[in-house]
């Protein structure tokens, strides 16, 4: 899982919504099905495009747009130091939950998006 960068939020999304693009690469072995993508912060919901479950074959990569919506600014960090995404993966052999730390570029982009989203909070 690699952070690509910010992505435009869906049309008509609220000011508390933002999106990122990540790349899921499967190097070898059987195809992998992503059954769930989540993150650890209360007050922040996540959806993806494509929506789980979706498959990625070995030797292939798939772009995933992760859309986040702040539901409660008081429960999200002002500065996301080492944010991660939890991804549940399944193949013919196992189901596994992995936590991906997407690096400092993702941490900065997420922190900035959270600050902007919460400065747009109404009420």
JOVENFEN-V349567 format. One record per residue. SS is DSSP state (@ for helix, = for strand, . for the rest). OMEGA is omega in degrees with one decimal (999 if undefined). Layout:
# JOVENFEN-V349567
ss=<SS,SS>
omega=<OMEGA,OMEGA>
This chain:
# JOVENFEN-V349567
ss=<.,=,=,=,=,=,=,.,.,.,.,.,.,.,.,.,=,=,=,=,=,=,=,=,=,=,.,.,.,.,.,=,=,=,=,=,=,=,=,.,.,.,.,=,=,=,=,=,=,.,.,.,.,=,=,=,.,.,.,=,=,=,=,=,=,=,=,=,=,=,.,.,@,@,@,.,.,.,.,.,.,.,.,=,=,=,=,=,=,=,.,.,.,.,=,=,=,=,=,=,=,.,.,@,@,@,@,@,@,@,@,@,@,@,@,@,@,@,@,.,.,.,.>
omega=<-177.2,176.6,177.5,179.0,177.6,179.5,178.8,176.1,179.7,177.1,177.7,-179.7,179.4,177.7,177.9,-178.1,176.9,-175.3,176.5,175.4,175.2,179.5,175.9,179.5,175.4,-174.1,-175.1,177.2,-179.6,177.8,-177.0,174.9,173.3,-178.1,-178.8,171.9,179.5,177.1,-168.4,-171.6,170.1,179.3,179.6,179.8,-176.0,167.5,179.2,169.8,3.7,177.2,176.0,0.7,172.5,-173.2,172.6,-177.6,175.4,-179.1,-177.3,175.6,-179.4,175.2,178.8,174.4,-179.4,179.5,-179.8,179.2,178.4,178.3,179.7,-175.4,-178.0,-176.9,176.3,-177.7,175.0,-179.9,-177.8,-175.1,178.8,-178.2,178.6,172.9,172.7,-178.4,175.8,-177.0,177.6,168.5,-175.9,-175.9,-171.6,168.6,-175.7,173.0,179.5,174.3,-179.1,170.6,-170.8,172.0,-174.5,177.4,177.8,-179.8,179.0,-179.3,179.2,179.6,-179.9,179.9,178.3,179.0,179.5,-179.2,-176.8,173.8,177.7,-176.7,177.0,178.4,999>
